Amino acid sequence: MSITFRCANCQKEVQAPDAAAGKRGKCPYCGHSSYIPSPVNEADLIPMAAVDEEEERRRAQRIKELLQQEHDLIAETGTQPAAPLEHQEDVAAEDLYHFVVNYCLDLATGKLDRAQTHVTELRKHGFAAQQAVQDFLGGRAEEPALDSIPKRVLQGFLTQLRDELK
């Protein structure tokens, strides 16, 4: 038997032996180091509840109300929200701190696929992304949300992220 998954970098389908589950391996197409997920057993699946249509309707209405409030506030203050990062010409390391923080938090909670999405986003910003990681490694940036992660573990996460961005 083998495990089939998609490379987080090139999105091509990759197969790995069952014994590789939970480890990292190189993609045969692009060479990217990817986490190899454990195979899913049918017995491990948790049945999901049906969608509550009324709750979904209320949630959609609440989102609509919040968007209208945001629109009204923007009109009232006369300011526009900042452009998304992908539309900004000069992205500073500070603009990318949230990706670094979320990467570490996701690794700490075992959300490895989600952590990899932060790596993908950081790669788009080259040197600024590397500088953001260095700021955390060098103690120039701090985030209280990371205090729950032991210092040595956090250093390991940041070092791994730095190496993935090279």
N, C-alpha and C positions, 0 to 999 in steps of 0.2 A: 504494500500500500504506500501511497505517497501523499504529501500535503501540497495542495495547490493554492497559491495566493498571488497577489499582484505586487510587483516591485513598487515601493513608495516613490521611487524616483522616476522611472520610465513608464510605469503602469503596465508593463508587459506581464503576461501570466508566467509564473515560475513554479516549478515543482521541486520538492525537497523530500528526502526520505523521512519517515515517521520519527526516526531517532534524532533528527535535527530540531524537533519541536522545542520552542522556547529559547533557541540559540540564535545567533546572527550568522548570516551567510552572504556571500557575494552574488549579486545578480549576474547570470551568464551573459546578459545583453549589454548592460551598462557598467557593471563592476561595482555598483553601489552596495554598501553593506546594509542589509535589511534584516529586520526581526522576522523569524520564522514562527508563525502562530501555531498553537497546539491544535490538532484536529478536533472537530466538534462531534461529540457523540449524541445521538438522538436522546439518550437517557438524561443527558445533562441539560437539555433545553427546558426552559421554564415556559409554561403556557402563558400567553399574553391575554390580557383582558380586551374585550371589545371596546371600540371607540365610543365614548359617550358623546353623542351628537349635540346634546344641549350644552354640555361643558365646552365643546369646541366652538359652538356658536357664541357663548359668553366670552371665551378667550379672544376670538376674532373681533368681537365688539370692543373689548377692552383695549386691544392693540390699536384699533381704529381711533378710539378716544385719545389714547396716549400720543399717537401721531399727530392728531389735530392740536393737542396741547403744545406739542413741540413746535408745530408750524406757527401757532399763535405767539409763542414766546420768541421765536426767531423774528417774526414780523414786528413784535413789540420792541425788541432790543435793537433791531436793525442790523444785526450781525449774522453772518453766514457761518455754518459749521466748517471746520477744516476739511480740506479735500482728503479723500482716502489716500493712504500711503502710496498706492501704485500710481497715483496721479501727481504726486509731489516730486519736484525736481531735486530738492536737497533734503534727504532724509538723514536725520542725526541719530546717533547711537541711542539717545534718550527716547526717541520715537519707537524704538524696537525693544525696549526693556520688557514690555508686556509679553512678547513672544518668548523671551528667555525665561521669565518667571513661569509662564504657563507650561513651557517645556519641562521645567524642573518639577512642577506640581504634578503634571501628568505622569512623568516617570515614577514619582514617589507613590502614586496611587495605582500604578500598573496599567495606565492607559497608553500603551506603547504606540498604537497606531495614531492616536491623536497627537502624541508628542512628535511623531514624525511629520505631521502636517505643519507644526511650528518650524521645524528644520527647513522644510520646503519654502515657507514664507521668508525665513531669514536669509536663505540662499539668494533670494531675489535682490538683496540689498548689499551684497558683497562686503566691502570694508566696514561699513557702518554696523553691520551685523556682528562682524568679528570684534569690533570695538565695544559693542554692547556686552558681549560675553566677557571680554577682558575687564570691563568696568566692574562686573560682579566678582570676577576672580581676584581682582586687585583691591576689592573693598571700596571702590569709588561709587558703587551703586548698591543699595540695600532695599529689601522689600520685606515688610513684616510677615507677609503670607508665607515666606520661606523659612521662618523661624522654627516651624514644626519639623523641618528636615534636619537630621544631624549634620553638623558642619562638614565632616569628612565625606559623607554621602553627597551632600550638596556640591562640594568641591569636585567629586567624581563626576556628577551629572554635568557640571559646567565644563570640565575638561573634555568630557566626551562630546559635548556640543561644539566646543571650540575645534576639536579634531574633525568633526563632521563638516564644519564650515570651511575648512582649508581646501 
